[in-house]
Amino acid sequence: MILVVLGTQDKDFSRLLKAVEKEIRKGTIQDKVVVQAGQTHYESDCMEIFDLLPAPEFEKLMDEADLIITHGGAGTILSAIKKGKKVIAAARLAKYGEHHNDHQKQIIGEFSKQGYILELQDFHKLGKMIEKSKSFRPKKFVSNTKSMIKLLENYIDNTDHISWYNRYYSVLVYLFFGGCATFLNIASFLFLRKIQLSLILSNIIAWIVAFLFAFVSNKYFVFKSKKRGTKMFMKESISFLLARLFSFFVDMGMIYCMVEVLTINEFFSKIIINIIVIILNYVFSKKFVFRT
């Protein structure tokens, strides 16, 4: 059995899965292939693909695997070589949008240079690398190797920086587009009220305008979803719609309570409600729809 591990980064790494699937269809790979894809969304009828597996199941698969094909995450590589597994590692590269920098090349290069793993640089040569792995004898891992400790310290520094960058960047971009959606919502609402549409109808139409803008901006600019194909697009669209319908009912309930029951100013109420809705929508989009 071959285990493919893509880590938990928020960037797509389907480039590696495409290379693996190509070798399966060519017949180079005849073993069962199990994939822990993380945030990479990929469909295939010749691989068993999971997003994230519970730790015990993942450990069991790693124990059973004859070969592990992985990205350049130090955690996965260390776990595999400590078990004496044969590992082929391929770096996520910034030029393909798979990471923010190319530090995984450094990690893989160091492990490879010391004889622990095989490094895959040219994805077209994955088949040859798999053949090479059959005779490859990985070096036994020594945990107190000075250069490895230094490498892991650099890795931790890099990933901590990237983690804060990702969080900071996505929130800022979301707030910008969320602010634009809020402006459209409020502007539409006030315009429709000015032409004397009812409170509820004005709120519904304003919500639809903001919803369409939010879907496009969230998908392509905030979370940069790379799902492709009609089926995946529809699945994502429906999930987004359901999440937004929930926040819509929150919006409707609050506008009614604040304006009709508590007689609070409409404009002030709309601003307060939209702040709450922006927070709800960010959580839903990040955790349940685009999962980035």
HUFENNOR-V423250 format. One record per pair of residues at least 12 apart in sequence whose ideal C-beta (glycine too) atoms are under 6 Angstrom apart, sorted by the first residue. I is the first residue (numbers start at 1). J is the second residue. If there is no record, write none. Layout:
i=(I/I)
j=(J/J)
//
This chain:
i=(1/1/1/1/2/2/2/3/3/3/3/4/4/4/5/5/5/6/6/6/6/7/7/7/8/10/10/11/11/12/12/13/13/13/13/14/14/16/17/19/19/21/23/23/24/28/33/34/34/35/35/36/36/37/41/67/67/68/68/68/69/70/71/72/72/72/72/72/74/74/74/77/81/81/82/86/86/86/87/88/88/88/89/89/90/91/91/91/92/100/103/107/110/115/116/116/118/118/173/174/174/177/177/178/181/181/181/182/184/184/184/185/185/186/188/188/189/189/192/203/207/211/215/218/223/223/225/239/240/243/243/247/247/247/251/251/254/255)
j=(31/32/64/65/31/33/67/34/61/65/68/20/35/69/36/70/76/37/38/40/71/38/71/73/38/39/292/98/99/40/226/40/71/92/98/40/42/90/42/123/126/44/126/127/46/127/47/48/61/47/49/50/53/49/227/86/133/80/85/87/88/89/92/89/91/104/107/108/107/152/155/111/116/141/141/133/136/138/117/118/120/129/108/117/120/104/105/108/104/162/158/155/151/139/138/139/133/136/222/222/282/217/222/278/210/213/214/274/209/210/213/206/210/270/206/209/202/206/205/255/248/244/240/285/290/292/290/289/289/284/289/277/280/281/273/277/273/273)
//
